[in-house]
């Protein structure tokens, strides 16, 4: 089905997934038959690793506070043992690990991954007492980044966004099966065909073993409810949390989808990160490597991310396991 789709029409429909509130960093990119990711049948692209200084420079340009908010936490001495454990699991044990964040900004998971790649490839860092090191080339070959296919229609600093991501990772392109799909003319059949092909290629890659899979866990971005709107959800908030809403703003992490849960269980080991790119108070809280055995464990990981975000930012943060009345009302208030 993907091979039969008209490339230009398909690309135009994918581009319509972009929202006005998506990062201004991502600019529209014209269709080109020379771009592999613009072909409907392409659901993944291989890494083209570059020097770590180039990755660092791009990350700094993409987010001014990158060093303080992200690079420093991943390079902190306290995280050294975790990085060594991650290296040994990937390289020597052949284990797969999912790097999971909340989904505040469209670029968040890419920035988190850049910080991790820079920390792991630091020439001053060794793993264990035998002095093992890793390079960007080594890491990129076993790193996989799952993003919305919409990213393939964007450019960053006049470079196709997918090519930027390829500098540190293999890239897999998925399509949303949520309300965001309704902004485009994509048929459900095309969405299912893309995601089935993508999952098949990703499953084969994970079957190799020793793979890092980076993804923003929720398929929909977090919903930030302003302080002046919180009181409008007082009744459902009290029913959901057993307390009145706090007077300030709140953040709502949307439910994990079945596909995301399946990927977390497929990797088995998860590295959770709670993230906020708010320039006023950026936050990056790195959790411990965690084994997930069932759906409940995956939801508990997201609840840990929500709790860590709330503790670090002071913003009431709620993870919704399913489409509950509070989440429905939050969406309605934000649309009104």
C-alpha contacts under 8 A as a table, 3 or more apart, distances in Angstrom:
res1	aa1	res2	aa2	distance
1	X	4	X	5.25
1	X	5	X	6.57
1	X	190	X	7.16
1	X	193	X	6.86
2	X	5	X	5.30
2	X	40	X	5.40
2	X	41	X	5.09
2	X	190	X	6.85
2	X	193	X	6.75
2	X	194	X	6.98
3	X	40	X	6.41
3	X	41	X	5.37
5	X	9	X	7.95
5	X	10	X	6.60
5	X	40	X	6.69
6	X	9	X	5.53
6	X	10	X	5.91
6	X	40	X	7.96
7	X	10	X	5.15
7	X	11	X	5.99
7	X	38	X	7.32
7	X	39	X	6.04
7	X	40	X	6.03
8	X	11	X	5.11
8	X	12	X	6.16
8	X	31	X	6.98
9	X	12	X	5.07
9	X	13	X	6.25
10	X	13	X	5.15
10	X	14	X	6.27
10	X	40	X	6.87
10	X	186	X	7.57
11	X	14	X	5.06
11	X	15	X	6.17
11	X	31	X	6.93
11	X	38	X	6.61
11	X	40	X	7.68
11	X	153	X	7.31
12	X	15	X	5.08
12	X	16	X	6.49
13	X	16	X	5.22
13	X	17	X	7.23
13	X	184	X	5.27
13	X	185	X	5.43
13	X	186	X	5.97
14	X	17	X	5.60
14	X	149	X	6.94
14	X	150	X	5.49
14	X	153	X	7.23
14	X	184	X	6.84
14	X	186	X	7.38
15	X	18	X	5.90
15	X	28	X	7.94
15	X	150	X	5.73
15	X	153	X	5.59
15	X	184	X	7.96
16	X	19	X	7.76
16	X	150	X	7.97
16	X	183	X	6.34
16	X	184	X	5.09
16	X	185	X	8.00
17	X	150	X	6.03
17	X	180	X	6.59
17	X	181	X	6.59
17	X	183	X	6.01
17	X	184	X	5.84
18	X	22	X	6.79
18	X	150	X	6.45
19	X	22	X	5.34
21	X	24	X	7.83
22	X	26	X	7.47
22	X	105	X	7.54
22	X	106	X	6.51
23	X	26	X	5.79
23	X	105	X	7.25
23	X	106	X	6.66
23	X	107	X	7.51
24	X	27	X	6.65
25	X	62	X	6.92
25	X	156	X	6.20
25	X	157	X	7.88
26	X	154	X	5.57
26	X	155	X	5.64
26	X	156	X	5.48
26	X	161	X	7.62
27	X	154	X	5.26
27	X	155	X	5.21
27	X	156	X	6.49
28	X	153	X	6.27
28	X	154	X	4.72
28	X	155	X	6.18
29	X	153	X	5.26
29	X	154	X	4.80
29	X	155	X	5.49
29	X	160	X	7.04
30	X	153	X	7.24
31	X	35	X	7.97
31	X	38	X	6.77
31	X	153	X	7.43
32	X	35	X	5.53
32	X	38	X	6.75
33	X	36	X	7.27
33	X	38	X	6.65
33	X	39	X	7.10
35	X	38	X	5.45
35	X	39	X	7.41
36	X	39	X	5.73
36	X	42	X	6.58
36	X	45	X	7.64
37	X	40	X	7.68
37	X	42	X	5.62
37	X	43	X	7.15
37	X	44	X	7.34
37	X	45	X	7.05
37	X	152	X	6.23
37	X	162	X	7.66
38	X	42	X	7.31
38	X	152	X	6.79
38	X	153	X	7.66
39	X	42	X	5.41
40	X	43	X	7.67
41	X	194	X	7.69
42	X	45	X	7.59
43	X	172	X	5.89
43	X	173	X	5.15
43	X	174	X	7.40
43	X	194	X	6.88
43	X	197	X	6.86
43	X	198	X	5.29
44	X	170	X	7.24
44	X	171	X	5.42
44	X	172	X	4.35
44	X	173	X	5.95
44	X	198	X	7.02
44	X	201	X	7.69
45	X	166	X	7.51
45	X	170	X	5.88
45	X	171	X	5.37
45	X	172	X	6.80
46	X	166	X	6.80
46	X	169	X	7.40
46	X	170	X	4.70
46	X	171	X	6.67
47	X	140	X	6.23
47	X	141	X	6.68
47	X	166	X	4.46
47	X	167	X	6.10
47	X	168	X	6.40
47	X	169	X	4.92
47	X	170	X	4.49
47	X	171	X	7.32
48	X	140	X	7.94
48	X	166	X	5.36
48	X	167	X	5.06
48	X	168	X	7.09
48	X	169	X	7.57
49	X	136	X	6.40
49	X	137	X	5.43
49	X	140	X	6.28
49	X	166	X	6.77
49	X	167	X	4.34
49	X	168	X	5.32
49	X	169	X	7.38
50	X	54	X	6.70
50	X	55	X	7.31
50	X	136	X	7.10
50	X	137	X	7.40
50	X	167	X	5.52
50	X	168	X	7.25
51	X	54	X	5.51
51	X	55	X	6.90
51	X	136	X	6.96
52	X	55	X	5.10
52	X	56	X	6.17
52	X	118	X	6.46
52	X	121	X	7.49
52	X	136	X	6.35
53	X	56	X	5.00
53	X	57	X	6.10
54	X	57	X	5.07
54	X	58	X	6.24
55	X	58	X	5.28
55	X	59	X	6.15
55	X	114	X	6.94
55	X	118	X	7.83
55	X	167	X	7.18
55	X	168	X	7.51
56	X	59	X	5.18
56	X	60	X	6.16
56	X	114	X	7.50
56	X	118	X	7.29
57	X	60	X	5.19
57	X	61	X	6.23
58	X	61	X	5.08
58	X	62	X	6.06
59	X	62	X	5.02
59	X	63	X	6.16
59	X	66	X	6.54
59	X	111	X	6.48
59	X	114	X	6.99
60	X	63	X	5.30
60	X	64	X	5.41
60	X	65	X	7.08
60	X	66	X	5.41
60	X	67	X	7.08
61	X	64	X	6.08
63	X	66	X	5.37
64	X	67	X	7.98
65	X	68	X	5.70
65	X	69	X	5.73
65	X	70	X	7.86
65	X	279	X	7.27
65	X	282	X	7.95
66	X	69	X	5.29
66	X	70	X	5.31
66	X	71	X	6.22
66	X	111	X	7.73
67	X	70	X	5.66
67	X	71	X	4.57
67	X	72	X	5.75
68	X	71	X	6.28
68	X	72	X	5.41
68	X	73	X	7.55
69	X	72	X	6.69
69	X	73	X	6.99
69	X	277	X	7.74
69	X	282	X	5.65
69	X	283	X	6.12
69	X	284	X	6.31
70	X	73	X	5.57
70	X	74	X	6.47
70	X	111	X	7.63
70	X	112	X	6.67
70	X	115	X	5.85
70	X	284	X	6.20
71	X	74	X	5.45
71	X	75	X	6.16
71	X	115	X	4.81
71	X	116	X	7.60
71	X	118	X	7.52
71	X	119	X	7.33
72	X	75	X	5.04
72	X	76	X	5.89
73	X	76	X	5.22
73	X	79	X	7.72
73	X	284	X	6.88
73	X	285	X	7.75
73	X	286	X	7.81
74	X	79	X	6.43
74	X	115	X	6.37
74	X	116	X	6.15
74	X	119	X	6.07
74	X	286	X	7.77
75	X	79	X	6.76
75	X	80	X	7.37
75	X	119	X	5.40
76	X	79	X	5.52
76	X	80	X	6.95
77	X	80	X	5.21
78	X	81	X	7.14
79	X	82	X	5.28
79	X	83	X	6.34
80	X	83	X	5.19
80	X	84	X	6.25
81	X	84	X	5.05
81	X	85	X	6.12
82	X	85	X	5.02
82	X	86	X	6.10
82	X	288	X	7.27
82	X	289	X	7.53
83	X	86	X	4.96
83	X	87	X	6.06
83	X	120	X	6.87
83	X	127	X	7.84
84	X	87	X	5.06
84	X	88	X	6.19
84	X	126	X	7.98
84	X	127	X	5.02
84	X	128	X	6.66
85	X	88	X	5.24
85	X	89	X	6.16
86	X	89	X	5.19
86	X	90	X	6.20
86	X	289	X	7.91
87	X	90	X	5.31
87	X	91	X	5.81
87	X	92	X	7.79
87	X	120	X	7.90
87	X	127	X	7.26
88	X	91	X	5.27
88	X	92	X	5.13
88	X	93	X	6.40
88	X	127	X	7.97
89	X	92	X	5.86
89	X	93	X	4.78
89	X	94	X	6.14
89	X	95	X	5.31
89	X	96	X	7.65
89	X	210	X	7.09
90	X	93	X	6.01
90	X	94	X	5.09
90	X	95	X	5.22
90	X	96	X	6.41
90	X	97	X	7.52
90	X	209	X	7.68
90	X	210	X	4.11
90	X	211	X	6.27
90	X	212	X	7.40
91	X	94	X	5.84
91	X	95	X	7.94
91	X	210	X	5.88
92	X	210	X	7.86
93	X	210	X	7.11
94	X	209	X	4.78
94	X	210	X	3.86
94	X	211	X	7.52
95	X	209	X	5.68
95	X	210	X	4.70
95	X	211	X	6.87
95	X	267	X	7.61
95	X	269	X	7.91
96	X	206	X	6.86
96	X	209	X	5.86
96	X	210	X	5.04
96	X	211	X	4.67
96	X	212	X	5.82
96	X	213	X	7.54
96	X	267	X	4.82
96	X	268	X	7.04
96	X	269	X	6.64
97	X	210	X	7.81
97	X	211	X	6.42
97	X	212	X	4.96
97	X	213	X	6.19
97	X	267	X	5.37
97	X	268	X	6.85
97	X	269	X	4.81
97	X	270	X	5.46
97	X	271	X	6.97
98	X	212	X	5.83
98	X	213	X	4.63
98	X	214	X	5.76
98	X	215	X	7.42
98	X	264	X	6.32
98	X	267	X	6.10
98	X	268	X	7.82
98	X	269	X	6.26
98	X	270	X	4.65
98	X	271	X	6.01
99	X	212	X	7.03
99	X	213	X	5.95
99	X	214	X	4.54
99	X	215	X	6.27
99	X	270	X	5.98
99	X	271	X	4.81
99	X	272	X	6.06
99	X	273	X	7.51
100	X	214	X	6.22
100	X	215	X	5.42
100	X	216	X	5.65
100	X	217	X	5.69
100	X	270	X	6.88
100	X	271	X	6.12
100	X	272	X	4.88
100	X	273	X	6.12
101	X	109	X	6.66
101	X	215	X	6.82
101	X	216	X	4.90
101	X	217	X	5.94
101	X	272	X	5.98
101	X	273	X	4.89
101	X	274	X	5.83
101	X	275	X	6.71
101	X	305	X	7.50
102	X	216	X	5.65
102	X	217	X	6.04
102	X	218	X	6.82
102	X	222	X	7.28
102	X	253	X	7.01
102	X	273	X	7.40
102	X	274	X	6.19
102	X	275	X	6.46
102	X	302	X	7.80
102	X	305	X	7.05
103	X	106	X	7.19
103	X	108	X	6.79
103	X	109	X	7.63
103	X	216	X	5.30
103	X	217	X	6.91
103	X	218	X	6.35
103	X	220	X	7.24
103	X	221	X	4.95
103	X	222	X	5.54
103	X	253	X	7.66
104	X	108	X	6.75
104	X	221	X	5.69
104	X	222	X	5.20
104	X	223	X	7.94
104	X	275	X	7.57
104	X	276	X	6.78
104	X	277	X	7.62
105	X	108	X	5.20
105	X	221	X	6.96
105	X	277	X	7.63
106	X	109	X	7.69
106	X	221	X	7.67
107	X	110	X	5.49
107	X	111	X	6.38
108	X	111	X	5.26
108	X	112	X	6.27
108	X	216	X	7.76
108	X	275	X	7.85
108	X	277	X	7.65
109	X	112	X	5.05
109	X	113	X	6.05
109	X	214	X	6.99
109	X	215	X	6.19
109	X	216	X	5.78
110	X	113	X	5.11
110	X	114	X	6.11
110	X	145	X	7.89
110	X	165	X	7.30
111	X	114	X	5.01
111	X	115	X	6.29
112	X	115	X	5.19
112	X	116	X	6.34
113	X	116	X	5.05
113	X	117	X	6.05
113	X	214	X	6.95
114	X	117	X	5.11
114	X	118	X	6.09
114	X	168	X	7.37
115	X	118	X	5.21
115	X	119	X	6.20
116	X	119	X	5.07
116	X	120	X	6.13
117	X	120	X	5.20
117	X	121	X	6.01
117	X	136	X	6.84
117	X	139	X	6.94
117	X	168	X	7.34
118	X	121	X	5.22
118	X	122	X	5.95
118	X	136	X	7.74
119	X	122	X	5.34
119	X	125	X	7.87
120	X	125	X	7.27
120	X	134	X	6.51
120	X	135	X	7.58
120	X	139	X	7.87
121	X	125	X	7.40
121	X	133	X	7.25
121	X	134	X	5.13
121	X	135	X	4.67
121	X	136	X	5.67
121	X	139	X	7.60
122	X	125	X	5.33
122	X	134	X	7.70
122	X	135	X	7.66
123	X	126	X	7.69
123	X	133	X	6.92
123	X	134	X	7.66
123	X	135	X	7.79
125	X	133	X	6.62
126	X	129	X	7.69
126	X	130	X	7.96
126	X	131	X	4.96
126	X	132	X	5.13
126	X	133	X	5.05
127	X	130	X	7.30
127	X	131	X	5.98
127	X	132	X	5.04
127	X	133	X	6.34
128	X	131	X	6.20
128	X	132	X	6.80
129	X	132	X	7.91
134	X	138	X	6.23
134	X	139	X	7.00
135	X	138	X	5.15
135	X	139	X	6.22
136	X	139	X	5.09
136	X	140	X	5.81
136	X	168	X	6.77
137	X	140	X	5.26
137	X	141	X	6.25
137	X	168	X	7.80
138	X	141	X	5.50
138	X	142	X	7.03
139	X	142	X	5.51
139	X	143	X	6.09
139	X	168	X	7.56
139	X	169	X	7.86
140	X	143	X	4.96
140	X	144	X	7.83
140	X	167	X	7.67
140	X	168	X	4.87
140	X	169	X	4.54
140	X	170	X	6.85
141	X	169	X	6.85
141	X	170	X	7.19
142	X	169	X	7.68
142	X	170	X	7.92
142	X	210	X	6.61
142	X	211	X	4.84
142	X	212	X	6.11
143	X	168	X	7.59
143	X	169	X	5.08
143	X	170	X	6.06
143	X	211	X	5.87
143	X	212	X	4.70
143	X	213	X	6.12
143	X	214	X	7.61
144	X	169	X	5.51
144	X	170	X	4.71
144	X	171	X	5.77
144	X	172	X	7.08
144	X	211	X	7.21
144	X	212	X	5.95
144	X	213	X	4.76
144	X	214	X	6.12
145	X	169	X	6.30
145	X	170	X	6.14
145	X	171	X	4.89
145	X	172	X	6.05
145	X	213	X	5.88
145	X	214	X	4.81
145	X	215	X	6.26
146	X	171	X	6.11
146	X	172	X	4.84
146	X	173	X	6.21
146	X	174	X	7.06
146	X	213	X	7.30
146	X	214	X	6.23
146	X	215	X	5.35
147	X	151	X	7.11
147	X	171	X	7.32
147	X	172	X	6.31
147	X	173	X	5.47
147	X	174	X	6.15
147	X	215	X	7.04
148	X	151	X	5.85
148	X	173	X	5.61
148	X	174	X	4.99
148	X	175	X	5.71
148	X	176	X	7.14
149	X	152	X	5.56
149	X	153	X	7.67
149	X	173	X	4.62
149	X	174	X	5.25
149	X	175	X	5.72
150	X	153	X	5.52
150	X	154	X	7.21
150	X	175	X	7.79
151	X	154	X	5.29
151	X	161	X	6.33
151	X	162	X	6.72
152	X	155	X	7.95
152	X	160	X	7.21
152	X	161	X	6.38
152	X	162	X	5.65
153	X	160	X	7.80
153	X	161	X	7.83
154	X	160	X	6.20
154	X	161	X	5.63
155	X	158	X	5.65
155	X	159	X	5.21
155	X	160	X	4.14
155	X	161	X	4.55
155	X	162	X	7.93
156	X	159	X	5.18
156	X	160	X	6.17
156	X	161	X	5.38
156	X	164	X	7.61
159	X	163	X	6.89
159	X	164	X	6.87
160	X	163	X	5.34
160	X	164	X	6.64
161	X	164	X	5.09
161	X	165	X	6.49
162	X	165	X	5.10
162	X	166	X	6.17
162	X	171	X	7.37
163	X	166	X	4.96
163	X	167	X	6.70
164	X	167	X	5.57
165	X	168	X	6.01
165	X	169	X	6.16
165	X	170	X	7.77
165	X	171	X	7.01
166	X	169	X	4.93
166	X	170	X	5.83
166	X	171	X	6.52
172	X	198	X	6.66
172	X	202	X	7.41
173	X	198	X	6.77
174	X	194	X	6.83
174	X	195	X	5.63
174	X	198	X	6.72
175	X	181	X	7.94
175	X	191	X	5.86
175	X	194	X	6.95
175	X	195	X	6.43
176	X	180	X	6.74
176	X	181	X	5.93
176	X	191	X	7.42
176	X	219	X	6.78
177	X	180	X	7.61
177	X	181	X	6.22
177	X	188	X	7.81
177	X	191	X	7.08
178	X	181	X	5.82
178	X	182	X	7.83
178	X	219	X	7.79
178	X	220	X	7.64
179	X	182	X	5.48
179	X	183	X	7.70
180	X	183	X	5.70
180	X	184	X	7.84
181	X	184	X	5.65
181	X	185	X	7.86
181	X	186	X	6.93
182	X	185	X	7.09
182	X	186	X	7.78
186	X	190	X	6.52
186	X	191	X	6.87
187	X	190	X	5.36
187	X	191	X	6.47
188	X	191	X	5.05
188	X	192	X	6.13
189	X	192	X	5.19
189	X	193	X	6.09
190	X	193	X	5.00
190	X	194	X	6.10
191	X	194	X	5.26
191	X	195	X	6.21
192	X	195	X	5.21
192	X	196	X	5.91
193	X	196	X	5.19
193	X	197	X	6.18
194	X	197	X	5.32
194	X	198	X	6.08
195	X	198	X	4.90
195	X	199	X	5.92
196	X	199	X	5.19
196	X	200	X	6.15
197	X	200	X	5.13
197	X	201	X	6.38
198	X	201	X	5.28
198	X	202	X	6.06
199	X	202	X	4.96
199	X	203	X	5.85
200	X	203	X	5.16
200	X	204	X	6.35
201	X	204	X	5.20
201	X	205	X	6.32
202	X	205	X	5.01
202	X	206	X	6.14
203	X	206	X	5.10
203	X	207	X	6.04
204	X	207	X	4.91
204	X	208	X	6.82
205	X	208	X	5.43
205	X	209	X	7.51
205	X	211	X	7.66
206	X	209	X	5.44
206	X	210	X	7.64
206	X	211	X	5.99
206	X	267	X	7.61
208	X	211	X	7.54
213	X	267	X	7.97
216	X	219	X	7.24
217	X	256	X	6.49
217	X	260	X	6.48
218	X	221	X	6.78
218	X	222	X	7.95
218	X	253	X	7.36
218	X	254	X	6.02
218	X	255	X	6.25
218	X	256	X	5.21
218	X	257	X	6.93
218	X	260	X	7.54
219	X	254	X	7.99
219	X	256	X	7.27
219	X	257	X	6.99
220	X	254	X	6.51
221	X	253	X	7.58
221	X	254	X	7.34
222	X	251	X	6.73
222	X	252	X	5.58
222	X	253	X	4.85
222	X	254	X	6.21
223	X	251	X	5.72
223	X	252	X	4.99
223	X	253	X	6.67
223	X	254	X	7.69
223	X	330	X	7.92
223	X	331	X	7.79
224	X	249	X	7.23
224	X	250	X	5.92
224	X	251	X	4.51
224	X	252	X	6.32
225	X	229	X	6.42
225	X	230	X	6.47
225	X	249	X	5.61
225	X	250	X	5.20
225	X	251	X	6.14
225	X	252	X	7.76
225	X	330	X	7.24
225	X	334	X	7.23
226	X	229	X	5.47
226	X	230	X	6.54
226	X	248	X	7.38
226	X	249	X	4.68
226	X	250	X	6.78
227	X	230	X	5.37
227	X	231	X	7.90
227	X	247	X	6.32
227	X	248	X	4.54
227	X	249	X	4.07
227	X	250	X	7.26
228	X	231	X	6.95
228	X	248	X	7.91
228	X	249	X	7.78
229	X	232	X	5.57
229	X	233	X	7.58
229	X	333	X	7.25
230	X	233	X	5.72
230	X	234	X	6.83
230	X	245	X	6.88
230	X	246	X	7.94
230	X	247	X	7.27
230	X	248	X	7.53
230	X	249	X	6.78
230	X	250	X	7.38
231	X	234	X	4.99
231	X	245	X	7.10
231	X	247	X	7.85
232	X	333	X	7.48
233	X	236	X	5.64
233	X	237	X	5.86
233	X	326	X	7.08
233	X	329	X	6.62
233	X	330	X	6.92
234	X	237	X	5.07
234	X	238	X	6.07
234	X	244	X	6.33
234	X	245	X	6.07
235	X	238	X	5.24
235	X	239	X	6.31
235	X	244	X	7.94
236	X	239	X	4.97
236	X	240	X	5.96
236	X	325	X	6.67
236	X	326	X	5.21
236	X	329	X	7.88
237	X	240	X	5.03
237	X	241	X	5.91
237	X	242	X	7.50
237	X	243	X	7.17
237	X	244	X	6.61
237	X	245	X	6.17
237	X	326	X	6.13
238	X	241	X	5.39
238	X	242	X	4.78
238	X	243	X	4.64
238	X	244	X	5.06
238	X	245	X	6.89
239	X	242	X	5.47
239	X	243	X	7.53
240	X	326	X	6.87
241	X	244	X	7.94
246	X	249	X	7.73
246	X	316	X	7.21
248	X	315	X	7.21
248	X	316	X	7.85
249	X	315	X	6.28
249	X	316	X	6.97
250	X	315	X	5.61
250	X	316	X	4.72
250	X	317	X	5.75
250	X	318	X	7.75
251	X	315	X	6.90
251	X	316	X	6.23
251	X	317	X	4.65
251	X	318	X	6.28
252	X	317	X	5.84
252	X	318	X	4.91
252	X	319	X	5.93
252	X	320	X	7.15
252	X	327	X	7.51
253	X	306	X	7.35
253	X	317	X	7.43
253	X	318	X	6.06
253	X	319	X	4.59
253	X	320	X	6.13
254	X	319	X	6.34
254	X	320	X	5.49
254	X	321	X	7.39
254	X	322	X	7.75
254	X	327	X	7.81
255	X	319	X	7.10
255	X	320	X	5.26
255	X	321	X	4.89
255	X	322	X	5.28
255	X	323	X	7.08
256	X	260	X	6.22
256	X	261	X	6.51
256	X	299	X	7.46
256	X	321	X	6.91
256	X	322	X	7.85
257	X	260	X	5.34
257	X	261	X	6.37
258	X	261	X	5.19
258	X	262	X	6.16
259	X	262	X	5.08
259	X	263	X	6.34
260	X	263	X	5.14
260	X	264	X	6.27
261	X	264	X	5.11
261	X	265	X	6.19
261	X	295	X	6.56
261	X	298	X	6.47
262	X	265	X	5.16
262	X	266	X	6.02
263	X	266	X	4.88
263	X	267	X	6.30
264	X	267	X	5.38
264	X	268	X	6.05
264	X	269	X	7.47
264	X	270	X	6.95
264	X	292	X	7.31
264	X	298	X	7.10
265	X	268	X	4.77
265	X	269	X	7.86
265	X	292	X	6.18
265	X	293	X	6.42
265	X	294	X	6.76
265	X	295	X	7.93
265	X	298	X	7.87
267	X	270	X	7.41
268	X	291	X	5.57
268	X	292	X	5.31
268	X	293	X	6.75
269	X	289	X	6.49
269	X	290	X	5.46
269	X	291	X	4.50
269	X	292	X	6.17
270	X	289	X	5.60
270	X	290	X	5.10
270	X	291	X	6.27
270	X	292	X	7.05
271	X	286	X	7.70
271	X	287	X	6.33
271	X	288	X	6.21
271	X	289	X	4.74
271	X	290	X	6.38
272	X	286	X	6.37
272	X	287	X	5.18
272	X	288	X	7.07
272	X	289	X	7.35
272	X	301	X	6.97
272	X	305	X	6.81
273	X	284	X	6.74
273	X	285	X	5.60
273	X	286	X	4.67
273	X	287	X	5.82
273	X	305	X	6.52
274	X	283	X	7.43
274	X	284	X	5.71
274	X	285	X	5.04
274	X	286	X	6.64
274	X	287	X	7.91
274	X	305	X	4.93
274	X	306	X	7.13
274	X	308	X	6.14
274	X	309	X	5.45
275	X	282	X	7.67
275	X	283	X	5.39
275	X	284	X	4.70
275	X	285	X	6.58
275	X	309	X	6.67
276	X	281	X	7.67
276	X	282	X	5.26
276	X	283	X	4.85
276	X	284	X	6.61
276	X	309	X	7.51
277	X	281	X	7.56
277	X	282	X	4.89
277	X	283	X	6.65
278	X	281	X	5.49
278	X	282	X	5.05
278	X	283	X	7.87
279	X	282	X	5.61
281	X	313	X	7.05
283	X	309	X	7.60
283	X	312	X	6.69
283	X	313	X	7.02
285	X	308	X	6.78
285	X	309	X	7.53
285	X	312	X	7.79
292	X	297	X	5.22
292	X	298	X	6.24
293	X	297	X	6.25
294	X	297	X	5.46
294	X	298	X	6.74
295	X	298	X	5.16
295	X	299	X	6.41
296	X	299	X	5.17
296	X	300	X	6.16
297	X	300	X	4.95
297	X	301	X	6.25
298	X	301	X	5.15
298	X	302	X	6.60
299	X	302	X	5.14
299	X	303	X	6.25
299	X	321	X	6.59
300	X	303	X	4.87
300	X	304	X	6.15
301	X	304	X	5.05
301	X	305	X	6.36
302	X	305	X	4.96
302	X	306	X	6.20
302	X	319	X	6.64
303	X	306	X	4.97
303	X	307	X	6.08
303	X	318	X	7.81
303	X	319	X	5.80
304	X	307	X	5.03
304	X	308	X	5.99
305	X	308	X	5.12
305	X	309	X	6.03
306	X	309	X	5.12
306	X	310	X	6.17
306	X	317	X	5.45
306	X	318	X	6.08
306	X	319	X	5.95
307	X	310	X	5.08
307	X	311	X	6.10
307	X	317	X	6.80
307	X	318	X	7.99
308	X	311	X	5.13
308	X	312	X	6.09
309	X	312	X	5.27
309	X	313	X	5.92
309	X	314	X	7.82
309	X	315	X	7.55
309	X	317	X	6.81
310	X	313	X	5.36
310	X	314	X	5.16
310	X	315	X	5.08
310	X	316	X	5.41
310	X	317	X	5.27
311	X	314	X	5.59
311	X	315	X	7.69
320	X	323	X	6.97
320	X	324	X	7.04
320	X	327	X	7.04
321	X	324	X	7.92
323	X	327	X	6.25
323	X	328	X	6.74
324	X	327	X	5.50
324	X	328	X	6.38
325	X	328	X	5.00
325	X	329	X	6.11
326	X	329	X	5.12
326	X	330	X	6.09
327	X	330	X	5.01
327	X	331	X	6.26
328	X	331	X	5.31
328	X	332	X	6.31
329	X	332	X	4.91
329	X	333	X	6.05
330	X	333	X	5.18
330	X	334	X	6.21
331	X	334	X	5.19
331	X	335	X	6.26
332	X	335	X	5.16
332	X	336	X	6.22
333	X	336	X	5.17
